Amino acid sequence: MYDSNISSDYPFDSKFVTVNGSKIHYIEEGQGDVILFLHGMPSWSYLWRNVIPHLSKHARCIALDLVGFGRSEQPDIEYSVADHIPYVNGFIEKLNLKNITFVAHSWGSVFVLNYARFNENNVKAMAFMEPIFTPFATWDEFNPGRPQAVETFKKFRTKDVGWDLIVNQDVFVNRIGDSGNLRSFTEIERKFYREPFDPPRSRLPMWRAPQELPIAGEPANVVKLVEAYNPWLRKTNLPILLFHVDQGGFISKDKLNWCKENLQNLNTYDLGKGAYWYIEDYPHTIGKELLNWYKKLS
């Protein structure tokens, strides 16, 4: 059963910093060492609204919106993984963030691991939900046990079909709260999630996301990126916390076993029943467990 008392409110003051000529939106609560939250796609910092209050009395909690997402600006770029990296790295540099504990969902993990690989001395620890630790060698390996999801993502990556579904029909945002999570979203939550992607011209970043998933060798540059940070991930002794559910989108039972066999300083937390959007099902459970783990780091 999912958590109770899940708030739809987003009670944070908006802050902005200019990175590579574009305004990046973020929220900030608390003082102390930094916990930096990175959302996946299609999402924004609204995802963390119920998690941050569990940690903000113990750390400086910052959640940014990736460029092109949430309330960040949308410059004229392709929104590939390679495009996102300098904005994430630039955000960290611009705010002069030190001794960072990362909390990342989905695509956020790629940017965390790419950063941590080159800046391990500036990373305290990493917590993940639905991370991309390895490429998906085949389509069968991607979302195993959910053939309908595989077929949907194949459509997303089919020329013209994917554009029509994601940009014209807005299926990502229209289905938020209907699949990938246990509970039904309130209308307030739906409104917040739809807010950044209301006009069709704002949906290019969403369309690009499934094109960049490293599946069956494509796209080659993203596969190469993941294969580059994977050996570092297997060797590092940085503390890692991995949340998982019974039917995760990216973390299947096989992937979970791989993590347990290959990661050096790993703690796992089984949330039980869930899918991809389980931060919206278990925000208080996640927040409390993050705090317990975080306190032990020092």
Backbone bond lengths (Angstrom), bond angles and torsions (degrees), N, CA, C in turn:
res aa  C-N    CA-C-N  psi(-1)  N-CA   C-N-CA  omega(-1)  CA-C   N-CA-C  phi
1 M - - - 1.476 - - 1.527 109.20 -
2 Y 1.303 116.43 140.21 1.462 120.35 -179.62 1.528 111.45 -74.98
3 D 1.350 115.08 165.98 1.463 121.26 -178.50 1.523 111.44 -63.05
4 S 1.321 115.20 155.07 1.469 121.00 172.84 1.522 109.41 -98.04
5 N 1.312 115.80 169.85 1.473 122.43 176.79 1.525 112.57 57.10
6 I 1.323 116.40 45.05 1.464 121.31 176.44 1.528 108.25 -86.62
7 S 1.312 115.87 118.63 1.469 120.70 -175.78 1.521 111.66 -83.27
8 S 1.333 115.45 142.61 1.462 121.83 174.57 1.525 111.85 -90.61
9 D 1.331 116.75 -9.52 1.468 121.17 -173.94 1.527 111.24 -73.46
10 Y 1.313 114.96 155.26 1.475 123.25 175.54 1.526 106.43 -126.53
11 P 1.337 117.43 75.95 1.471 122.02 -167.24 1.526 113.41 -88.54
12 F 1.323 116.78 48.57 1.461 120.52 -175.27 1.525 110.51 -121.41
13 D 1.325 115.68 145.88 1.460 120.57 173.05 1.524 109.22 -77.42
14 S 1.312 116.02 133.89 1.462 120.74 178.69 1.519 110.79 -78.01
15 K 1.328 115.59 135.45 1.450 122.13 174.08 1.525 108.58 -123.99
16 F 1.329 115.61 155.05 1.457 120.34 -179.11 1.519 110.04 -136.99
17 V 1.325 115.32 145.09 1.451 121.69 172.84 1.523 107.00 -137.57
18 T 1.330 116.93 141.30 1.462 120.61 -179.42 1.524 109.83 -87.97
19 V 1.312 115.14 122.31 1.469 122.36 178.99 1.523 107.96 -126.76
20 N 1.316 116.71 124.00 1.465 121.39 -179.92 1.525 112.12 51.54
21 G 1.316 115.45 37.18 1.466 121.05 175.25 1.511 115.52 85.28
22 S 1.330 118.69 0.91 1.467 121.65 -178.95 1.527 110.34 -123.71
23 K 1.324 116.25 146.13 1.458 121.07 178.71 1.524 109.99 -79.61
24 I 1.335 115.23 123.77 1.455 121.84 176.10 1.517 108.29 -103.97
25 H 1.313 116.08 125.96 1.463 122.21 -179.16 1.524 110.23 -87.34
26 Y 1.338 115.07 141.39 1.459 118.94 174.86 1.519 109.92 -153.15
27 I 1.331 114.82 164.26 1.454 121.68 174.31 1.519 107.75 -121.88
28 E 1.330 116.49 155.25 1.465 120.68 -175.08 1.516 109.81 -147.84
29 E 1.337 115.75 130.77 1.463 122.08 178.40 1.527 109.10 -140.28
30 G 1.323 117.61 138.47 1.454 121.52 173.16 1.517 114.00 90.68
31 Q 1.336 115.30 178.18 1.455 123.14 -179.41 1.515 110.09 -136.47
32 G 1.331 115.01 161.94 1.458 119.79 178.28 1.509 111.55 114.18
33 D 1.332 116.81 -156.03 1.457 120.78 176.56 1.527 109.74 -63.42
34 V 1.309 114.99 154.79 1.463 120.88 -171.43 1.526 111.99 -86.99
35 I 1.331 115.40 133.39 1.463 122.23 163.34 1.523 106.26 -113.65
36 L 1.314 116.33 116.38 1.464 121.53 -176.32 1.528 109.50 -106.78
37 F 1.328 115.86 120.32 1.468 123.11 -178.26 1.529 109.83 -98.30
38 L 1.329 115.92 129.45 1.459 121.54 175.96 1.525 109.38 -123.09
39 H 1.316 115.43 122.88 1.465 121.44 -178.69 1.533 111.13 -79.69
40 G 1.307 114.82 168.10 1.460 120.93 173.00 1.512 110.30 -96.76
41 M 1.331 115.71 -156.63 1.461 119.92 -178.22 1.525 108.86 -128.23
42 P 1.342 119.91 141.64 1.467 125.84 -3.49 1.526 110.02 -92.36
43 S 1.285 117.01 112.70 1.461 120.60 -175.52 1.520 109.43 -154.59
44 W 1.329 115.59 -169.98 1.461 121.60 173.70 1.521 107.85 -163.60
45 S 1.302 118.22 -171.47 1.466 121.19 -172.63 1.522 113.17 -62.76
46 Y 1.323 117.79 -14.60 1.469 121.48 174.94 1.529 111.18 -55.16
47 L 1.327 116.68 -28.69 1.465 122.86 -179.13 1.524 112.73 -55.91
48 W 1.342 116.68 -31.29 1.470 121.37 -171.26 1.530 113.71 -97.51
49 R 1.330 118.22 7.91 1.465 121.78 -169.83 1.528 112.78 -59.69
50 N 1.345 117.86 -33.40 1.466 120.50 -178.79 1.524 113.23 -93.94
51 V 1.322 117.32 -11.88 1.464 121.86 -179.74 1.525 110.90 -86.90
52 I 1.324 116.27 -44.63 1.465 121.88 -174.75 1.531 113.40 -55.10
53 P 1.344 120.58 -42.14 1.470 119.09 -178.59 1.531 114.42 -58.93
54 H 1.316 118.08 -23.08 1.464 120.40 178.19 1.533 111.66 -73.37
55 L 1.323 117.03 -19.86 1.461 121.01 -172.79 1.519 114.23 -115.67
56 S 1.325 117.47 -17.13 1.462 120.49 -169.68 1.527 114.36 -71.17
57 K 1.338 117.84 -12.81 1.471 120.08 174.01 1.525 111.41 -84.41
58 H 1.312 116.40 -6.24 1.463 121.06 -174.34 1.526 113.23 -122.18
59 A 1.336 117.64 -8.96 1.461 120.90 -175.67 1.520 109.72 -160.23
60 R 1.312 114.77 167.18 1.465 121.72 174.22 1.527 107.65 -88.29
61 C 1.309 116.34 101.72 1.463 122.07 -174.73 1.533 109.98 -92.86
62 I 1.323 115.34 124.17 1.454 121.94 -179.90 1.525 108.73 -127.60
63 A 1.323 116.49 130.86 1.462 121.28 175.34 1.519 108.28 -127.24
64 L 1.321 116.24 119.66 1.454 120.18 -179.68 1.515 110.62 -99.76
65 D 1.329 115.45 160.90 1.457 121.81 168.15 1.522 107.35 -99.71
66 L 1.323 117.00 123.67 1.462 119.57 176.13 1.517 110.12 -54.61
67 V 1.301 116.92 151.07 1.460 121.01 179.61 1.529 108.97 -55.36
68 G 1.337 115.29 131.98 1.455 120.31 -178.72 1.509 114.41 87.59
69 F 1.334 117.52 -6.20 1.458 121.81 -178.59 1.524 109.90 -118.77
70 G 1.328 115.38 159.50 1.457 119.92 177.16 1.515 111.86 57.14
71 R 1.326 116.01 -128.39 1.458 121.29 -178.20 1.522 112.36 -104.22
72 S 1.332 116.34 11.56 1.471 120.16 172.99 1.521 109.40 -76.88
73 E 1.332 115.37 157.22 1.460 119.95 179.54 1.528 111.41 -70.32
74 Q 1.331 114.12 161.72 1.460 121.11 177.93 1.531 109.51 -117.33
75 P 1.327 116.85 89.07 1.470 119.18 176.96 1.529 110.96 -71.55
76 D 1.304 115.76 171.47 1.466 121.86 -178.30 1.525 109.51 -83.85
77 I 1.356 115.70 77.62 1.455 121.78 178.01 1.533 107.83 -131.06
78 E 1.318 116.89 175.69 1.467 120.99 -177.36 1.526 113.07 -86.52
79 Y 1.341 118.07 -15.93 1.469 124.10 -178.71 1.524 112.44 64.04
80 S 1.322 114.81 33.64 1.453 120.43 171.51 1.525 108.79 -75.89
81 V 1.324 116.57 169.44 1.463 120.54 174.48 1.524 109.90 -56.56
82 A 1.329 115.85 -43.06 1.467 120.70 179.88 1.518 111.69 -61.79
83 D 1.333 117.84 -31.99 1.466 121.30 177.46 1.521 111.34 -71.13
84 H 1.322 117.29 -38.18 1.462 120.98 -176.17 1.527 112.66 -70.10
85 I 1.314 116.90 -36.34 1.471 120.71 -172.26 1.524 113.53 -54.47
86 P 1.344 120.33 -48.80 1.475 118.12 -178.66 1.526 113.50 -65.77
87 Y 1.326 117.92 -23.48 1.466 119.50 176.79 1.522 110.85 -75.31
88 V 1.336 116.97 -41.79 1.462 119.68 177.71 1.526 110.45 -65.41
89 N 1.330 116.37 -48.97 1.465 120.24 179.05 1.522 111.05 -62.60
90 G 1.334 116.02 -39.50 1.458 120.09 179.45 1.514 112.76 -66.62
91 F 1.318 116.42 -34.76 1.471 121.08 176.72 1.526 109.87 -62.63
92 I 1.318 117.12 -45.29 1.465 121.40 179.66 1.520 110.71 -62.47
93 E 1.321 116.53 -42.21 1.464 121.03 179.65 1.530 111.11 -67.95
94 K 1.325 116.42 -42.53 1.470 120.42 -175.69 1.527 111.16 -64.78
95 L 1.327 117.45 -37.44 1.462 120.96 178.76 1.523 111.82 -89.29
96 N 1.327 116.20 -0.24 1.468 122.39 178.20 1.531 111.03 52.18
97 L 1.322 116.00 50.61 1.454 121.61 -177.26 1.527 110.30 -79.22
98 K 1.327 115.65 134.57 1.463 121.71 -176.44 1.529 110.48 -127.63
99 N 1.328 114.91 153.17 1.467 121.92 174.74 1.524 110.99 49.77
100 I 1.316 115.52 56.48 1.461 122.48 -168.41 1.529 111.63 -84.50
101 T 1.315 115.13 135.24 1.462 121.74 163.93 1.525 106.87 -101.95
102 F 1.311 116.90 120.83 1.458 121.50 -178.84 1.521 110.80 -94.24
103 V 1.335 115.50 140.68 1.459 122.15 170.23 1.528 105.99 -126.99
104 A 1.324 116.76 116.85 1.461 119.54 -170.51 1.515 112.22 -134.49
105 H 1.310 114.98 141.38 1.460 122.72 174.84 1.525 109.07 -113.46
106 S 1.339 116.07 133.15 1.457 121.57 169.16 1.528 112.52 55.04
107 W 1.346 117.19 -122.56 1.463 121.39 -177.58 1.518 112.72 -58.66
108 G 1.328 117.79 -26.27 1.454 119.72 177.75 1.515 112.12 -57.04
109 S 1.341 116.45 -29.31 1.463 120.40 -179.18 1.520 112.49 -64.48
110 V 1.324 117.01 -34.20 1.471 120.77 -179.61 1.521 110.32 -62.84
111 F 1.324 116.30 -43.05 1.464 120.32 -178.90 1.527 111.34 -72.00
112 V 1.335 116.15 -34.34 1.465 120.28 176.27 1.523 110.41 -64.43
113 L 1.314 116.72 -50.42 1.461 120.64 -175.13 1.521 111.59 -68.33
114 N 1.318 116.83 -35.17 1.456 119.33 175.78 1.524 110.50 -64.18
115 Y 1.352 116.68 -42.06 1.463 120.46 178.52 1.518 110.86 -67.18
116 A 1.328 116.60 -48.40 1.466 121.07 -174.14 1.520 111.75 -63.99
117 R 1.311 116.83 -33.06 1.469 120.79 178.99 1.516 111.29 -57.62
118 F 1.314 117.21 -38.57 1.463 121.79 -177.03 1.529 113.13 -97.32
119 N 1.331 117.15 -11.86 1.466 120.58 -174.56 1.528 111.00 -134.60
120 E 1.312 116.80 43.65 1.459 120.68 -174.47 1.525 112.19 -58.59
121 N 1.327 117.42 -32.45 1.469 119.90 -178.41 1.523 112.46 -71.30
122 N 1.346 117.89 -8.33 1.465 120.71 177.64 1.531 111.43 -106.95
123 V 1.323 116.88 9.59 1.459 121.52 -177.69 1.525 109.49 -115.53
124 K 1.316 115.79 128.78 1.463 122.09 178.57 1.525 111.25 -88.01
125 A 1.336 116.54 -43.82 1.458 121.30 -177.17 1.527 108.61 -170.13
126 M 1.348 116.10 171.39 1.458 120.77 -178.23 1.528 109.62 -142.00
127 A 1.326 116.07 134.17 1.465 121.81 174.82 1.521 108.33 -122.77
128 F 1.323 115.75 140.46 1.466 119.87 -172.69 1.523 112.06 -134.53
129 M 1.340 113.45 149.38 1.458 122.87 168.52 1.530 106.66 -133.82
130 E 1.304 117.27 123.45 1.467 122.80 -178.21 1.534 112.45 54.95
131 P 1.320 118.26 51.15 1.471 119.94 -179.13 1.519 112.40 -78.75
132 I 1.322 114.71 163.94 1.464 121.89 173.02 1.522 106.47 -107.97
133 F 1.332 115.96 92.96 1.462 121.67 -178.62 1.523 112.21 -90.12
134 T 1.329 116.42 -28.73 1.464 122.36 -179.94 1.518 108.58 -138.33
135 P 1.335 118.27 155.20 1.468 118.46 171.17 1.532 109.97 -65.87
136 F 1.314 115.95 160.34 1.456 121.22 173.41 1.528 107.32 -92.70
137 A 1.330 116.15 111.18 1.465 120.10 -172.15 1.524 112.35 -63.39
138 T 1.333 117.02 -33.72 1.464 121.75 -179.33 1.529 109.00 -139.59
139 W 1.319 115.50 167.40 1.457 119.44 175.64 1.520 111.00 -66.39
140 D 1.341 117.51 -30.47 1.466 120.86 177.52 1.524 111.28 -64.49
141 E 1.343 116.41 -29.62 1.464 120.36 179.76 1.523 111.22 -77.51
142 F 1.316 116.90 -22.83 1.461 121.51 179.85 1.535 108.79 -82.63
143 N 1.308 115.97 119.51 1.460 122.25 178.64 1.527 112.51 54.57
144 P 1.340 118.52 54.03 1.467 121.06 -179.48 1.527 111.68 -61.74
145 G 1.321 114.62 143.68 1.458 119.57 -178.29 1.506 113.81 84.83
146 R 1.350 116.55 -3.02 1.464 120.41 179.41 1.523 109.71 -130.44
147 P 1.327 116.95 71.14 1.469 120.31 -177.72 1.527 113.16 -58.73
148 Q 1.326 117.05 -30.40 1.467 119.57 179.53 1.532 110.55 -66.39
149 A 1.342 116.35 -39.39 1.466 119.70 177.43 1.517 111.03 -65.46
150 V 1.331 116.82 -39.79 1.467 120.62 177.96 1.522 110.50 -61.11
151 E 1.314 116.62 -45.75 1.473 120.08 179.96 1.527 111.06 -63.78
152 T 1.333 116.48 -37.26 1.469 119.85 178.68 1.527 110.73 -63.14
153 F 1.340 116.60 -44.22 1.455 119.34 -178.92 1.528 111.66 -71.16
154 K 1.300 117.33 -29.14 1.466 119.43 173.03 1.530 110.11 -63.89
155 K 1.322 116.40 -39.63 1.473 120.21 176.08 1.525 110.48 -64.59
156 F 1.342 116.46 -41.16 1.462 120.07 178.72 1.530 110.64 -57.88
157 R 1.341 116.43 -32.35 1.463 120.98 -176.55 1.520 112.84 -96.14
158 T 1.327 116.59 7.72 1.464 121.17 176.26 1.522 109.45 -92.33
159 K 1.312 116.00 129.17 1.467 121.02 -176.67 1.525 111.10 -52.32
160 D 1.298 116.61 137.07 1.465 126.16 179.18 1.530 112.20 71.85
161 V 1.343 117.88 -45.49 1.463 120.46 -179.07 1.520 110.24 -62.55
162 G 1.330 116.44 -48.94 1.458 120.72 -179.89 1.515 111.97 -62.55
163 W 1.314 116.46 -41.83 1.470 120.27 179.20 1.523 110.72 -61.46
164 D 1.332 116.19 -42.39 1.461 119.79 179.95 1.519 111.06 -64.58
165 L 1.338 116.86 -41.95 1.460 120.57 -178.08 1.523 112.01 -67.50
166 I 1.329 116.12 -46.80 1.461 120.30 -171.98 1.523 112.50 -84.57
167 V 1.320 117.27 -42.64 1.466 120.60 -175.84 1.525 111.84 -88.50
168 N 1.334 117.25 -51.62 1.465 119.69 -175.85 1.531 112.27 -77.38
169 Q 1.345 116.54 -44.74 1.457 119.80 -176.96 1.536 112.58 -91.60
170 D 1.316 116.31 -14.86 1.464 121.72 176.27 1.537 112.04 56.81
171 V 1.360 115.94 45.13 1.457 118.48 -173.69 1.524 112.79 -68.41
172 F 1.339 117.61 -32.29 1.460 119.29 179.56 1.517 110.71 -57.29
173 V 1.310 115.90 -55.99 1.459 120.10 -175.03 1.520 111.30 -72.26
174 N 1.324 117.16 -39.20 1.464 119.52 179.99 1.518 112.56 -63.19
175 R 1.335 116.67 -27.22 1.468 119.57 -178.79 1.526 113.45 -96.48
176 I 1.326 117.07 -4.81 1.460 118.60 176.04 1.531 108.68 -60.34
177 G 1.312 115.69 127.22 1.451 120.09 -177.58 1.509 113.43 93.88
178 D 1.340 117.45 -6.13 1.459 121.29 178.83 1.517 112.45 -111.09
179 S 1.322 117.13 -20.76 1.462 120.69 179.41 1.523 108.20 -147.53
180 G 1.308 116.15 155.23 1.458 119.99 179.28 1.513 113.90 86.92
181 N 1.339 117.36 -3.95 1.461 121.11 178.06 1.523 108.51 -146.46
182 L 1.325 115.94 165.49 1.455 121.04 -174.99 1.520 112.97 -84.90
183 R 1.313 116.11 -41.21 1.460 119.79 -173.55 1.531 110.92 -94.72
184 S 1.316 115.42 161.10 1.461 120.72 174.54 1.528 109.21 -87.76
185 F 1.307 116.32 136.87 1.458 120.51 179.15 1.524 110.66 -73.70
186 T 1.327 114.39 151.56 1.451 119.68 171.28 1.526 108.80 -75.90
187 E 1.307 116.10 164.19 1.464 119.54 177.91 1.525 111.24 -65.08
188 I 1.339 116.68 -31.21 1.466 120.18 177.01 1.525 109.65 -64.12
189 E 1.336 116.67 -44.15 1.465 120.18 178.70 1.515 111.04 -63.47
190 R 1.316 117.38 -42.45 1.469 120.63 178.33 1.532 110.76 -60.81
191 K 1.315 114.95 -40.42 1.467 119.45 -179.95 1.521 110.92 -63.25
192 F 1.327 116.79 -43.38 1.469 119.85 178.77 1.527 111.26 -63.61
193 Y 1.320 117.70 -42.16 1.462 120.04 -179.22 1.527 112.21 -69.93
194 R 1.323 116.70 -30.94 1.464 119.95 179.16 1.527 112.23 -78.35
195 E 1.323 115.61 -25.95 1.466 121.31 -172.37 1.528 114.35 -46.83
196 P 1.352 119.87 -51.33 1.467 118.79 -174.54 1.522 114.11 -73.58
197 F 1.345 116.44 -16.93 1.465 119.49 -171.00 1.525 112.02 -118.73
198 D 1.336 115.82 26.11 1.462 119.84 -175.29 1.525 112.31 -67.18
199 P 1.339 119.89 -55.38 1.463 117.66 178.10 1.535 110.47 -75.33
200 P 1.335 118.46 140.62 1.474 120.99 -179.18 1.526 113.55 -54.12
201 R 1.327 117.96 -32.82 1.470 120.15 -177.84 1.527 112.10 -65.23
202 S 1.345 117.35 -15.14 1.461 120.71 -178.62 1.527 112.62 -88.94
203 R 1.342 117.53 1.68 1.468 120.46 -170.45 1.520 114.26 -98.30
204 L 1.325 118.27 1.35 1.466 120.33 177.24 1.522 112.04 -56.10
205 P 1.363 120.07 -45.56 1.470 119.45 178.98 1.526 112.76 -58.51
206 M 1.348 116.91 -36.08 1.463 120.01 178.62 1.527 111.16 -68.85
207 W 1.326 115.70 -41.37 1.467 119.16 179.58 1.520 110.83 -62.50
208 R 1.329 116.43 -38.88 1.452 120.18 -175.68 1.532 112.38 -68.06
209 A 1.319 117.32 -31.42 1.469 120.71 -173.82 1.531 113.65 -54.39
210 P 1.335 120.68 -54.33 1.470 118.60 179.65 1.518 113.68 -66.63
211 Q 1.326 117.60 -23.37 1.469 119.77 176.69 1.523 111.17 -66.72
212 E 1.338 116.33 -24.51 1.460 121.43 -174.09 1.531 113.26 -93.48
213 L 1.309 118.58 -7.43 1.460 120.10 179.53 1.529 110.01 -61.24
214 P 1.340 118.21 130.31 1.470 121.20 -176.21 1.531 111.86 -79.93
215 I 1.337 115.57 86.10 1.459 121.67 -175.40 1.527 109.88 -121.95
216 A 1.321 115.99 129.85 1.469 122.45 175.17 1.530 111.73 53.44
217 G 1.334 115.97 39.49 1.457 120.68 174.87 1.512 115.95 84.93
218 E 1.317 117.84 -0.68 1.463 121.68 -178.21 1.525 111.37 -129.28
219 P 1.357 116.41 144.33 1.472 128.00 -9.60 1.524 111.10 -72.14
220 A 1.301 115.74 142.61 1.464 121.89 -171.15 1.527 112.26 -59.48
221 N 1.339 117.49 -36.83 1.470 119.27 -176.71 1.526 111.84 -70.05
222 V 1.344 117.65 -32.97 1.460 119.71 177.73 1.529 110.11 -74.89
223 V 1.327 116.66 -40.20 1.465 120.27 174.38 1.529 109.74 -56.31
224 K 1.329 116.10 -43.94 1.464 121.18 179.80 1.524 111.18 -63.19
225 L 1.319 117.04 -40.61 1.461 121.53 179.26 1.529 111.12 -62.52
226 V 1.330 116.65 -48.04 1.463 120.99 -179.51 1.525 110.45 -65.35
227 E 1.327 116.20 -40.96 1.463 119.66 178.17 1.529 111.58 -66.45
228 A 1.323 117.59 -23.04 1.466 121.17 178.57 1.523 111.46 -77.36
229 Y 1.352 116.96 -40.36 1.468 116.56 -178.86 1.536 112.68 -86.47
230 N 1.316 117.90 -14.59 1.464 119.87 -178.01 1.531 113.63 -61.92
231 P 1.341 120.17 -44.91 1.475 118.92 177.36 1.519 112.90 -62.14
232 W 1.348 116.58 -37.96 1.470 119.74 176.16 1.529 110.22 -62.65
233 L 1.340 116.59 -43.60 1.462 121.35 -179.48 1.524 110.88 -58.89
234 R 1.321 117.28 -38.12 1.465 121.40 -178.57 1.533 112.09 -74.01
235 K 1.314 117.20 -21.50 1.465 120.78 -177.73 1.524 113.88 -97.22
236 T 1.335 117.24 -29.32 1.460 119.72 -173.39 1.517 111.34 -64.72
237 N 1.329 114.59 148.67 1.458 120.88 176.24 1.528 111.70 -104.39
238 L 1.323 117.14 12.12 1.460 120.12 175.83 1.530 109.38 -60.47
239 P 1.336 117.38 139.85 1.467 119.48 176.67 1.526 111.21 -62.20
240 I 1.325 115.70 134.42 1.460 122.12 -179.97 1.526 108.62 -128.67
241 L 1.323 115.72 132.14 1.455 121.81 173.72 1.525 107.69 -116.66
242 L 1.318 116.67 125.80 1.458 121.88 -179.45 1.523 109.81 -119.11
243 F 1.346 115.81 117.14 1.453 120.87 171.22 1.528 108.65 -87.47
244 H 1.324 116.31 145.13 1.466 118.54 178.58 1.523 109.71 -151.25
245 V 1.334 114.21 163.20 1.465 122.01 179.05 1.525 108.59 -131.68
246 D 1.325 116.01 177.87 1.462 118.96 -173.82 1.531 113.67 -72.24
247 Q 1.330 117.47 -27.10 1.461 121.08 -178.18 1.529 110.27 -133.05
248 G 1.312 116.38 56.80 1.457 119.89 -178.77 1.522 112.60 -64.43
249 G 1.329 115.44 152.74 1.453 119.54 178.42 1.513 112.35 -70.73
250 F 1.349 117.41 -44.77 1.457 121.97 -177.62 1.529 112.46 -107.23
251 I 1.329 117.46 -27.62 1.469 121.17 -178.86 1.527 109.44 -104.39
252 S 1.334 114.61 90.92 1.458 121.42 174.84 1.525 108.81 -79.72
253 K 1.315 117.00 177.82 1.461 120.65 177.34 1.528 110.60 -61.82
254 D 1.330 116.22 -38.34 1.472 119.78 178.29 1.520 111.06 -65.91
255 K 1.335 116.79 -41.80 1.468 120.06 178.81 1.525 111.02 -66.43
256 L 1.323 115.94 -37.10 1.467 119.95 177.84 1.525 109.87 -63.45
257 N 1.306 116.58 -43.49 1.470 119.85 177.53 1.519 110.92 -62.35
258 W 1.330 116.79 -39.00 1.469 120.27 177.15 1.529 109.78 -59.79
259 C 1.317 116.98 -43.69 1.468 121.37 179.65 1.528 110.93 -60.44
260 K 1.315 116.15 -46.68 1.464 120.36 -178.13 1.528 111.62 -64.77
261 E 1.320 116.89 -30.88 1.467 121.09 -178.12 1.528 112.92 -85.21
262 N 1.341 117.56 -22.84 1.458 119.71 -169.34 1.522 115.60 -116.67
263 L 1.323 119.74 -19.89 1.459 120.54 -175.61 1.519 110.05 -96.21
264 Q 1.343 115.99 134.79 1.464 122.26 -165.98 1.524 115.00 -76.03
265 N 1.319 116.49 -42.27 1.467 120.21 -172.15 1.519 108.93 -125.63
266 L 1.324 114.18 60.63 1.465 121.72 -169.24 1.524 112.08 -103.37
267 N 1.342 114.70 133.50 1.457 122.51 165.05 1.523 107.45 -116.73
268 T 1.322 116.61 139.65 1.460 119.95 178.03 1.516 109.90 -120.57
269 Y 1.324 115.18 152.70 1.459 120.47 177.54 1.518 108.53 -136.10
270 D 1.318 116.02 118.47 1.456 123.13 -178.58 1.526 109.47 -89.22
271 L 1.318 115.69 112.82 1.458 120.73 -179.84 1.529 112.19 -84.21
272 G 1.337 116.87 -12.50 1.456 120.43 -179.94 1.512 112.59 94.44
273 K 1.293 116.50 -134.11 1.466 121.51 -176.52 1.521 109.98 -70.80
274 G 1.333 115.94 137.29 1.452 119.53 178.99 1.505 111.85 170.70
275 A 1.330 115.63 -178.33 1.465 121.29 -179.37 1.527 108.82 -138.02
276 Y 1.332 117.69 -115.27 1.467 121.72 -173.92 1.524 112.31 -98.88
277 W 1.334 116.75 -39.88 1.471 121.64 -173.60 1.517 112.11 -93.02
278 Y 1.327 118.34 35.59 1.458 119.38 -169.61 1.522 113.91 -71.46
279 I 1.308 118.55 -8.78 1.475 119.14 171.87 1.525 109.57 -64.12
280 E 1.327 116.38 -29.41 1.461 120.58 177.58 1.524 111.98 -80.62
281 D 1.317 118.11 -13.09 1.461 121.38 176.01 1.522 112.36 -93.85
282 Y 1.337 116.16 -36.51 1.468 121.09 -172.70 1.538 112.80 -127.56
283 P 1.325 119.29 45.66 1.471 118.58 -175.36 1.524 113.44 -64.57
284 H 1.316 117.20 -36.55 1.472 119.95 -178.51 1.527 110.90 -75.34
285 T 1.311 116.94 -39.37 1.461 120.21 175.45 1.523 110.29 -61.56
286 I 1.325 116.21 -44.55 1.466 121.15 178.64 1.520 110.45 -63.90
287 G 1.333 116.66 -45.54 1.457 120.51 -179.49 1.521 112.41 -60.84
288 K 1.322 116.92 -43.61 1.464 120.70 -179.77 1.521 111.48 -67.34
289 E 1.326 117.36 -40.95 1.458 119.95 179.97 1.525 110.89 -70.75
290 L 1.330 117.17 -37.40 1.467 120.18 173.89 1.522 110.72 -58.00
291 L 1.324 116.28 -43.58 1.465 120.29 -179.66 1.526 111.04 -64.49
292 N 1.311 117.82 -44.22 1.466 120.94 178.48 1.522 111.19 -59.06
293 W 1.315 115.93 -44.68 1.471 121.92 179.14 1.518 110.29 -66.80
294 Y 1.331 116.66 -43.69 1.468 121.64 -177.01 1.528 111.09 -62.87
295 K 1.325 116.98 -41.13 1.469 120.32 179.56 1.521 111.95 -61.46
296 K 1.317 116.43 -33.03 1.473 120.57 -178.90 1.532 112.35 -75.38
297 L 1.338 117.40 -18.12 1.471 120.44 -177.46 1.511 111.80 -63.96
298 S 1.325 116.53 -35.46 1.466 120.58 -175.68 1.519 111.61 -94.46
